[in-house]
Structure formats: structure tokens, C-alpha cells
């Protein structure tokens, strides 16, 4: 039997696992500064949640969702995204209460999409995301974009490494008018790709961000020409606020996002490097003021974003940025005889209970390879114990930085290793 990981998944171990932990620690640290609380929801939910939440006609639901029946015939899905599950939980647990608003939640977890794997695109991937409920203002939109940028800057991204696309999705009668004009214009274009042809009747706005037909779409009307004065004012304030804190955005009227729940501001943050090729979007999000009500909850506004952790890590790697500090031991113990080895085990426990990071040569290596091992583990001190040292009630400590060896009595060991 071929026991291999499924296509599009990754094992994280060694340096990669450490980078993943380090990135999660930084995210949690920034989130706590922005006063967000963590929420952890199941990796599978009823398939219906995503059909109703993300949209029955989106690629994510139609083509990419891992949907299955459980043993009782219930239709479930591995979560393809984080917003709908958080809303389900917020409604089910009645987390939206006047005294809780605005409710600011974040999550870090695994998500699943049946996509063609390539660099920066997996079938199982990690995403960190935020959702904010009950804050309906351009200031709230600016805070969310600022948060995403702050997180990326905390990893080491600089202004030039990132570009931010912004758009405002119109709704109501303006949207209906726009759709009718867009349809007229699209029907005049010959040989659109099959996806676009289908989308004209099912999900027309998605035609705008088709990668294949971009050249043919240059002359179609843009949504911004149909914006109401109120929407225009909102967008103007948002751009002004972002400019004030030196966040430059590019207005992209073709940015529609692949999920149906957005209303109002949407944004995507891309890497400006070539590392991720066509998967350069590190983060995407926006406002979804109708979704809570649509899923059976109170009429409360919402907004948020999701950030792909694998893409961020790949990009940081290309910039040679390491988030996890290199592994370092305070002390590595080498016992030269069976008696010394027994003593070493006791000493090891003592050092660890004193809060030091210590290890011991369990492999019966000769002294030369034990020294090599200590170098591999980046030990700052090597403690050497033989029968003579046991007789004298001392150990030899070699400081790897100064290369000095000193005989140390037992109750001075911790102090010497700490360098005090
Ligand atoms: P999304 O744009 O579908 O939005 O995903 C957010 C981010 O997840 C993407 O920008 C990308 O970095 C990463 N991502 C998506 N698919 C994959 C994949 N197959 N492999 C690796 N990384 C991937 C959402 O999921 C929304 N729920 C975001 C949101 C939250 N909007 C409002 N609140």
C-alpha cells in the first residue's frame, strides 16, 4: 500500500513547524494588541452553511468544497473558509449582544479546497482571519485593513513588498442598474471563455476578474460609475483615513472577490515579489453587512479578512526572513562512564527544573562525536563528567563562546551556566 500524504497537503516538521508556531505567536500577539478574542470552530460543518453563506454558485462551493455524507447520511463539508463558520457559531452561541458590540474575533486554523495544487495553493491550507460584528463605518474598514498590514509588517514585510487593491461593491438599485448595463456590454463581446459565458446568467460580477478574458473586458462599464453619493462618500473617507496612516491603496473596480457575501468595501493585499507567481494574494477580505441576518442571526453588520499562512511563509523565505529564533541549548551534558551517565541523568533533571534548556548524550557516543552533537544542537555550554569529577564532586563546564573550561562545584553549576 502506498502510504503517502494526500495531494495538496503538507507535513510540517523541523524548521517549517517552528516557523508555523512562530507566525502563530506573532499573530496572537498583534491580535491581543488590537483587542481581538480567539475563536475555535470545528473543521467540518453542515454543507448547507457554506451553500447559504458563501454562495451556491461560487467556485468555492461548486467546484472546490470537500462535501461528504456521514454515516447517518448528513451532508457535511470540510470548511473551505472561516467567515460562515464563525457567523454560525456567533448566532448559535448568541455572542452578538448589545453589551458585546463590537464583537472582535480572530482565528488561526486549517481550511480545505479541492484546487489544482501549485506553489502557494494547497488543498489543505492554514489561514488566519478576523471577523468584526457591529461596526459600520469607514473607520472600522480602515481599522481592518490596518490590522492586516500591521500583521504583515510584524512578520517583516516592508511597504514596497505589498500592494493593496481596494474596491466598493455596490448594492440595491445601483447594483441592478449596473448589472443590466454590464450584461448588455458583455453580450456584445464575442468569444468570451466558457466560464464567463456561464457566469453572465449566474454570477455576472465574477466575469470582471476572469484571468483569461481581461483584454476583452477593457471597455465594459465599471461599477464605480454607478455608485450612490453615500457610497462615494464612504469610499472617500476610507481612502483618506488610510492615506493619513501612510497606507496607499489602488482602486480596482474589477476586484469582486470569489465569495458572494460581500457588500461595500472589499480589499486584497498582494505580494509584489515573483515567488508566488499567480498566487500572490496574501490576504483578502471586506464587509458583509447582510450575512448575519441572511444566516438567521440579528441584523448586525460584519467585516473581516483571511490571510494565507503558507503564502506568507513562502514569501518570507524568499526574502530570507526567519521568524523562529535558531534552536539553542543552555547546556549539553556528556557523561564519560556508566556512573557519570547515571549522575548526568540526575543533573539533567535538576537543570531543567531550574528552567534551563538542557539535553544529554543518550546515544553512548564517543567524546568526539558527542562534542559534534553539542555543536549541532547549538549548546552554549558543555558539561563533561567523568569518574575523576565524580570523586571531586565537580563537573567541567566548557563555555562554547569563550572556549574556556572550568571546574565547577555542584551548587555553582546553574549560576555558571547562566553566566552570573
Ligand atoms: P479568500 O480570499 O478565499 O477569503 O482567502 C483568504 C486567503 O487565504 C487568500 O488570500 C490566500 O492567501 C489564502 N488561500 C485561499 N485559498 C488557498 C489555497 N488553496 N492554498 C493556500 N492559501 C489559500 C476568505 O476565505 C474569506 N473568508 C476572507 C474573509 C474573512 N472575508 C471576510 N472575512
Boltz pocket constraint, residues with backbone or C-beta under 6 A from the ligand:
constraints:
  - pocket:
      binder: B
      contacts: [[A, 80], [A, 81], [A, 82], [A, 83], [A, 113], [A, 115], [A, 120], [A, 121], [A, 122], [A, 123], [A, 124], [A, 125], [A, 126], [A, 127], [A, 129], [A, 130], [A, 131], [A, 258], [A, 259], [A, 269], [A, 281], [A, 282], [A, 283], [A, 284], [A, 285], [A, 286], [A, 303], [A, 304], [A, 305], [A, 306], [A, 307], [A, 308], [A, 309], [A, 310], [A, 311]]
      max_distance: 6.0
